[in-house]
Amino acid sequence: MQYLLLTVILNALISAFLKWMDSYKVSALQTIVCNYWVCVLSGLLFVGKWPANTTHALLSWWPWALLMGAAFILLFNLMAYITKVDGITTTNIANKLSLIIPVAFSVLLYHDHLGPLNIAGIILAFPAVYFTVRAQGQQQGMANVWAPVVLFLGSGLLDTLVKYTQYSFLPAPDAQAIFLVVAFGAAGAIGFIVLFFQLMRGKVKWQWRALLMGVLLGVPNFFSIYFLVRFLNTGIMQSAVAIPVNNLSIVVFTTLMAIVLFKEKLSPSRILGLVLSVFAILLIALGH
């Protein structure tokens, strides 16, 4: 269970860094690109060897690592945007309630069992997301509603991909870390190409403080994913239960942090969405 605890704490740190990044007017793209190269360095130092030393393993899962890297950079920028316009709470609820997608895939692909409580929790997750998004639409216009919805779908598919690769290709801790090094390297490369063209065209100016923020963000980012993979690999819970328990803990802990540290105000609609989200994930977890 220590892997679950570490994942929750590190995800809360990432949310805090995203909030601080906006407060200090640091470029989100520059920070996120630097963050992914710090993730690569963290993974290499942690594993103690280059991915090239395990070429035989790379052949089976490198396309999935590249796909995951592309998802990382896209979703991380989207999380930064939502945090900026609507706060940490909306970001984390839309992100973590996407659990219904990997849960559905776990039932279909790995034959996990869902009881009545599990199913009730999944159904309840939909109004929870609706009320959270509805609060944003009332305050800032319906043009911004798409962002939490895209994050919801994208995060769910990413969690499904994490589970699939862990189940199919990554039985050993070293393989898990090396896989993430390649995925983060792909994310960093994609982000660097976009940033390079923006800098060359004069659309943005380089911010050195983005490098510092990238270092602060990169280390917990790497290990948040690594410990999630380790948690799923322990087999303590079937994945249809492990992912909801993980997401519930992150939603609750991060929301409390946002209220205490950043004094975020919760509208009645958003409070309802948060309460429903807690009940939804509890039903899924307790149904096990």
Summary of the structure (lengths in Angstrom):
residues: 288
radius of gyration: 18.4
end to end distance: 16.6
largest distance: 56.6
contacts: 1045
relative contact order: 0.22
helix: 88%
strand: 0%
